Amino acid sequence: MQNKDIKKFTSIIYGLAEEFGGTVSKSGIDLKFDSLKKYSIEEIVMAANWIVNNREEKYPPVPTTKEIISAIEKTNGKIDSKTNAEFQVDIIFKYFNYYGSYCDHVFKDSITNYLMSNRWSFRQIGMMPESELKWFRKAFVEAYTDMEKHEASLIEYSGTKGTIPASDLKLLVNK
């Protein structure tokens, strides 16, 4: 963070304090700011969102600097699974709108690539009535977030579309 980020940082800390029923002082904010300077303000925002959504402890009411650092490490600059899944659906629709039902795109995201190779296809999307596309979005997001929770979804599909390399099959069998 840079000194120009102090206003946003202060707002985040006050927001966290309010969320958990705590209070903070100016010196407490300054101490946290100095301790967290090596992180970007974006990482602080993601960590604060993670803490609001996942924190189970009630004490201390204001998250400690160590807890914020832990949340940064957990989020590791990543967006949450549901948001990423929504983004992937947007990519699917972008390719569908441009290439139509006969698109044969190989996606960079391994989960999206797997789902669009094994569960859905562009032809299926093309045959859906427009009113059902919202259900595709919902089903895709649910399937994506479920797959992200399981180790098998971490396989990178680098070979022919719809295939799993033999080395990855051995990993699946041994788990």
WODAWO-V812746 format. One record per residue. N is the residue number from 0. RES is the residue in one letter. PHI is phi in radians with two decimals (none if undefined). OMEGA is omega in whole degrees, -180 to 180 (NA if undefined). Layout:
n=N res=RES phi=PHI omega=OMEGA
n=N res=RES phi=PHI omega=OMEGA
This chain:
n=0 res=M phi=none omega=176
n=1 res=Q phi=-2.02 omega=-178
n=2 res=N phi=-1.02 omega=-180
n=3 res=K phi=-1.19 omega=-178
n=4 res=D phi=-1.55 omega=-175
n=5 res=I phi=-1.07 omega=-178
n=6 res=K phi=-1.15 omega=179
n=7 res=K phi=-1.15 omega=179
n=8 res=F phi=-1.06 omega=179
n=9 res=T phi=-1.04 omega=178
n=10 res=S phi=-1.07 omega=180
n=11 res=I phi=-1.12 omega=-178
n=12 res=I phi=-1.13 omega=176
n=13 res=Y phi=-1.09 omega=178
n=14 res=G phi=-1.11 omega=177
n=15 res=L phi=-1.12 omega=179
n=16 res=A phi=-1.08 omega=179
n=17 res=E phi=-1.12 omega=-179
n=18 res=E phi=-1.02 omega=-175
n=19 res=F phi=-1.87 omega=174
n=20 res=G phi=1.32 omega=-179
n=21 res=G phi=-1.96 omega=176
n=22 res=T phi=-2.25 omega=178
n=23 res=V phi=-2.30 omega=177
n=24 res=S phi=-1.91 omega=177
n=25 res=K phi=-1.05 omega=-180
n=26 res=S phi=-1.18 omega=177
n=27 res=G phi=-1.15 omega=178
n=28 res=I phi=-1.15 omega=179
n=29 res=D phi=-1.05 omega=179
n=30 res=L phi=-1.11 omega=178
n=31 res=K phi=-1.09 omega=-179
n=32 res=F phi=-1.04 omega=180
n=33 res=D phi=-1.12 omega=-179
n=34 res=S phi=-1.25 omega=-175
n=35 res=L phi=-1.85 omega=-177
n=36 res=K phi=-1.04 omega=-177
n=37 res=K phi=-1.28 omega=179
n=38 res=Y phi=-1.71 omega=179
n=39 res=S phi=-1.39 omega=178
n=40 res=I phi=-1.12 omega=178
n=41 res=E phi=-1.13 omega=178
n=42 res=E phi=-1.15 omega=178
n=43 res=I phi=-1.13 omega=179
n=44 res=V phi=-1.08 omega=179
n=45 res=M phi=-1.10 omega=179
n=46 res=A phi=-1.13 omega=179
n=47 res=A phi=-1.10 omega=178
n=48 res=N phi=-1.10 omega=178
n=49 res=W phi=-1.10 omega=-180
n=50 res=I phi=-1.08 omega=-180
n=51 res=V phi=-1.06 omega=-176
n=52 res=N phi=-1.47 omega=-171
n=53 res=N phi=-2.17 omega=-175
n=54 res=R phi=-1.20 omega=179
n=55 res=E phi=-1.90 omega=-179
n=56 res=E phi=-1.26 omega=177
n=57 res=K phi=-1.86 omega=-180
n=58 res=Y phi=-2.24 omega=-3
n=59 res=P phi=-1.27 omega=-177
n=60 res=P phi=-1.10 omega=175
n=61 res=V phi=-1.82 omega=180
n=62 res=P phi=-0.97 omega=-180
n=63 res=T phi=-1.31 omega=176
n=64 res=T phi=-1.04 omega=179
n=65 res=K phi=-1.07 omega=179
n=66 res=E phi=-1.17 omega=177
n=67 res=I phi=-1.16 omega=178
n=68 res=I phi=-1.09 omega=178
n=69 res=S phi=-1.06 omega=178
n=70 res=A phi=-1.15 omega=177
n=71 res=I phi=-1.09 omega=180
n=72 res=E phi=-1.16 omega=179
n=73 res=K phi=-1.21 omega=-180
n=74 res=T phi=-1.39 omega=177
n=75 res=N phi=0.80 omega=178
n=76 res=G phi=1.29 omega=-178
n=77 res=K phi=-1.70 omega=173
n=78 res=I phi=-1.44 omega=-178
n=79 res=D phi=-1.18 omega=-173
n=80 res=S phi=-1.04 omega=-177
n=81 res=K phi=-1.14 omega=179
n=82 res=T phi=-1.11 omega=178
n=83 res=N phi=-1.12 omega=178
n=84 res=A phi=-1.11 omega=177
n=85 res=E phi=-1.07 omega=178
n=86 res=F phi=-1.10 omega=179
n=87 res=Q phi=-1.14 omega=176
n=88 res=V phi=-1.09 omega=178
n=89 res=D phi=-1.07 omega=177
n=90 res=I phi=-1.13 omega=178
n=91 res=I phi=-1.02 omega=-179
n=92 res=F phi=-1.14 omega=177
n=93 res=K phi=-1.09 omega=179
n=94 res=Y phi=-1.17 omega=179
n=95 res=F phi=-1.10 omega=180
n=96 res=N phi=-1.12 omega=-177
n=97 res=Y phi=-1.45 omega=-173
n=98 res=Y phi=-1.82 omega=179
n=99 res=G phi=1.46 omega=-174
n=100 res=S phi=-1.16 omega=-175
n=101 res=Y phi=-1.75 omega=177
n=102 res=C phi=-1.15 omega=179
n=103 res=D phi=-2.26 omega=-176
n=104 res=H phi=-1.34 omega=173
n=105 res=V phi=-1.77 omega=-175
n=106 res=F phi=-1.40 omega=178
n=107 res=K phi=-1.22 omega=179
n=108 res=D phi=-1.31 omega=-173
n=109 res=S phi=-1.12 omega=180
n=110 res=I phi=-1.21 omega=178
n=111 res=T phi=-1.07 omega=180
n=112 res=N phi=-1.06 omega=179
n=113 res=Y phi=-1.10 omega=-178
n=114 res=L phi=-1.09 omega=-179
n=115 res=M phi=-1.41 omega=176
n=116 res=S phi=-1.71 omega=-171
n=117 res=N phi=-2.04 omega=-178
n=118 res=R phi=-1.91 omega=-180
n=119 res=W phi=-2.22 omega=174
n=120 res=S phi=-2.49 omega=177
n=121 res=F phi=-1.13 omega=178
n=122 res=R phi=-1.11 omega=179
n=123 res=Q phi=-1.10 omega=179
n=124 res=I phi=-1.10 omega=180
n=125 res=G phi=-1.12 omega=-180
n=126 res=M phi=-1.52 omega=-179
n=127 res=M phi=-1.31 omega=171
n=128 res=P phi=-1.13 omega=-177
n=129 res=E phi=-0.98 omega=-179
n=130 res=S phi=-1.15 omega=-179
n=131 res=E phi=-1.59 omega=-180
n=132 res=L phi=-1.12 omega=177
n=133 res=K phi=-1.14 omega=177
n=134 res=W phi=-1.27 omega=175
n=135 res=F phi=-1.08 omega=180
n=136 res=R phi=-0.98 omega=-178
n=137 res=K phi=-1.10 omega=-180
n=138 res=A phi=-1.14 omega=180
n=139 res=F phi=-1.13 omega=-180
n=140 res=V phi=-1.05 omega=179
n=141 res=E phi=-1.12 omega=179
n=142 res=A phi=-1.11 omega=-179
n=143 res=Y phi=-1.09 omega=-178
n=144 res=T phi=-1.17 omega=176
n=145 res=D phi=-1.13 omega=-179
n=146 res=M phi=-1.15 omega=-179
n=147 res=E phi=-1.15 omega=180
n=148 res=K phi=-1.35 omega=-175
n=149 res=H phi=-1.85 omega=-178
n=150 res=E phi=-1.06 omega=-177
n=151 res=A phi=-1.03 omega=-178
n=152 res=S phi=-1.32 omega=-178
n=153 res=L phi=-1.44 omega=180
n=154 res=I phi=-1.16 omega=175
n=155 res=E phi=-1.53 omega=-180
n=156 res=Y phi=-1.58 omega=-175
n=157 res=S phi=-1.77 omega=-178
n=158 res=G phi=-1.54 omega=179
n=159 res=T phi=-1.07 omega=-178
n=160 res=K phi=-0.94 omega=178
n=161 res=G phi=1.52 omega=-180
n=162 res=T phi=-1.99 omega=177
n=163 res=I phi=-2.08 omega=178
n=164 res=P phi=-1.05 omega=-177
n=165 res=A phi=-1.00 omega=-180
n=166 res=S phi=-1.08 omega=178
n=167 res=D phi=-1.27 omega=176
n=168 res=L phi=-1.10 omega=179
n=169 res=K phi=-1.11 omega=177
n=170 res=L phi=-1.10 omega=-180
n=171 res=L phi=-1.16 omega=-178
n=172 res=V phi=-1.18 omega=-176
n=173 res=N phi=-1.41 omega=-178
n=174 res=K phi=-1.47 omega=NA
